[in-house]
Amino acid sequence: MPSAWKSPLEGYENAEPLPTTTNPDGKSLYNPPGPKSASYEEFPNPIDSSNNGFDFHIYYMQHSPSEAQYAKELHERIRREFPELRIYKLWDKPVGPHPVAMFEVNAFNPHQVGTFFSWLTVNRGPCSVLIHPNTNNSLKDHTELMSWMGRPFPLLTDRLKSEPRF
């Protein structure tokens, strides 16, 4: 049965073989210089950046006073430190497919995604974070293309649509 995933090497079928030599550290492989990936500047297809490229859903246990307080403070810190990102209000209860309280932050370009991801890695505290692209398929975005920081939560996927959003 053929794979549902196309080869990640599509477009490189006739490329020169890569060297197998290691760098002076003796562990990492030498990569010859080449052109910079376009993904540094633009999201790859099928990510639709017409509204925003990525959503960060920051989850917290609403019945834990310490987690709720941390989330409230984190929300304010993000608003102060990342005013260029779109941040939504704190939800103190489950909303949509999200099974616990959360707030959402949107990033609009690859640099913002990388910067915010690395910042959240060290500042998310007890919160978990669902990170997903927006490809016009909410179900796939939240279930196949997502990543987690912290403990994952089961989503209420019956509330997501698999057909394109308009």
CORDA-V316232 format. One record per residue. RES is the residue in one letter. D_LAST is the distance of its C-alpha to the last C-alpha in Angstrom with 1 decimal. Layout:
# CORDA-V316232
[[RES;D_LAST] [RES;D_LAST]]
This chain:
# CORDA-V316232
[[M;33.0] [P;30.8] [S;28.7] [A;24.9] [W;25.0] [K;26.0] [S;29.0] [P;28.6] [L;31.4] [E;29.5] [G;30.7] [Y;33.9] [E;35.7] [N;38.6] [A;38.8] [E;42.2] [P;43.0] [L;42.6] [P;45.9] [T;47.0] [T;49.1] [T;48.5] [N;48.5] [P;51.6] [D;50.3] [G;51.0] [K;47.7] [S;44.7] [L;44.2] [Y;44.8] [N;41.7] [P;42.7] [P;41.1] [G;38.1] [P;35.1] [K;32.8] [S;29.5] [A;26.5] [S;24.7] [Y;26.8] [E;24.9] [E;21.4] [F;19.3] [P;19.7] [N;17.2] [P;14.8] [I;14.3] [D;11.5] [S;13.4] [S;11.4] [N;11.2] [N;13.8] [G;15.1] [F;16.7] [D;17.0] [F;20.6] [H;21.1] [I;24.8] [Y;26.4] [Y;29.7] [M;31.9] [Q;31.8] [H;35.2] [S;36.9] [P;38.2] [S;38.7] [E;35.2] [A;33.6] [Q;35.9] [Y;35.0] [A;31.3] [K;31.9] [E;34.0] [L;31.6] [H;28.8] [E;31.1] [R;32.3] [I;28.9] [R;28.2] [R;31.6] [E;31.5] [F;27.9] [P;27.0] [E;24.6] [L;22.3] [R;19.9] [I;21.4] [Y;20.6] [K;23.3] [L;25.4] [W;24.5] [D;28.0] [K;26.7] [P;24.2] [V;20.6] [G;17.6] [P;18.6] [H;21.2] [P;24.7] [V;26.5] [A;26.3] [M;24.3] [F;22.8] [E;20.0] [V;20.4] [N;17.9] [A;19.4] [F;18.3] [N;20.6] [P;22.9] [H;25.9] [Q;24.4] [V;23.3] [G;26.8] [T;28.6] [F;26.9] [F;27.3] [S;31.0] [W;31.5] [L;30.0] [T;32.1] [V;35.2] [N;34.1] [R;31.9] [G;35.1] [P;34.7] [C;30.9] [S;28.7] [V;25.6] [L;22.5] [I;21.0] [H;17.9] [P;15.7] [N;11.9] [T;11.1] [N;7.6] [N;10.0] [S;11.1] [L;14.2] [K;15.5] [D;14.9] [H;17.0] [T;19.5] [E;20.2] [L;19.3] [M;20.5] [S;23.9] [W;26.1] [M;28.8] [G;31.3] [R;31.3] [P;28.1] [F;27.0] [P;25.7] [L;22.1] [L;21.1] [T;18.8] [D;18.6] [R;16.2] [L;13.6] [K;11.3] [S;12.1] [E;9.5] [P;6.5] [R;3.8] [F;0.0]]
